């Protein structure tokens, strides 16, 4: 059973509106993304139709995956209580701790503008393997010029990954992780090439999503914030015929969080992602509850909603992550506990041959006798345990700024800079 009905692109949710559910479906996606002022005309038309997807998208679904998948068997994702489930901490962060101050323009914006023509030329003319070799070369050069920039990567490998005992192993992995981030940026620009770009994508665990939709309460895809997840996971689900509503921040785009970057740089990514979505639900910074109310309505209509695993919410839960701890926002499990919808972790990986595998894991579940907050903590602990198994297997494909933020948060907690408490029983 798949999410059906007429596409309904969303607009920015007005703060405090009592008519959110009635008004959103009447509005277009262009005002929501503010793309019309900064995209070429042909991309304006593409952004206005989120259902647009390349016809030649090479996505395959194996007839039988599950326990035979390359991903380790997700015991925590199947509803089992992980050993670390009882050692979670709910954090209340001070305003400004997780979000940088709003700025109009920074030097990094100018560097992005200067480099975009060069990067686009490389992305459009070079193969994936050549792009990756160039990315590795550039990363090694930058590492020599700016050694402090990569010191956090090395420390994260040594702190979290069990196989990294020597500094040179951490150095190699940090170079590869940074190079893959450069490769992802080049692949994003390749989507803007005439004729677009058609990556090879395989989907595993589609039956988990089908079972969730068969219950009639919708499905929440909790998408891991891995290097290649933003665009590839959306493209894979769209090619399989699923209409997905994605929860998004107004600053989404990964290029910049300045006012200039949000208006002129981030739409480079948004224009591509919009091709594969039914619509976006954008969080109003002044009133986030309206966005969650909209998602509840969509789940009540048995639609598919996606939420990226977030590490920087003002209220987060610190869960065990191997030998360390990782902060995860509780928005997705809170929505699942309130609506009764299935919460399905999604992980995207790049294989050695350049193809991609998108894995939809079994639903995260909590014992029904748990309190609402304890259910959220349980699902977060299960997700963190699952994330760590993926991290151990594919350490270079995680977004390391997220893990660095988790380490910074633990330091702030130890220094008494944030409020912490156990989940309500």
TACORBEL-V505707 format. One record per helix or strand. SS is the DSSP state (H for helix, E for strand). FROM is the first residue (numbers start at 1). TO is the last residue. If there is no record, write none. Layout:
BEGIN
ss = <SS	SS>
from = <FROM	FROM>
to = <TO	TO>
END
This chain:
BEGIN
ss = <H	H	H	E	H	E	H	H	H	H	E	H	E	E	H	E	H	H	E	E	H	E	E	E	H	E	E	H	H	E	H	E>
from = <20	29	41	58	66	89	107	128	147	167	200	206	219	226	229	244	259	267	279	287	289	304	315	324	331	342	356	372	395	398	400	419>
to = <26	33	47	61	68	92	125	145	160	190	204	214	223	226	239	249	265	276	284	287	300	308	321	329	339	350	364	393	397	398	414	421>
END
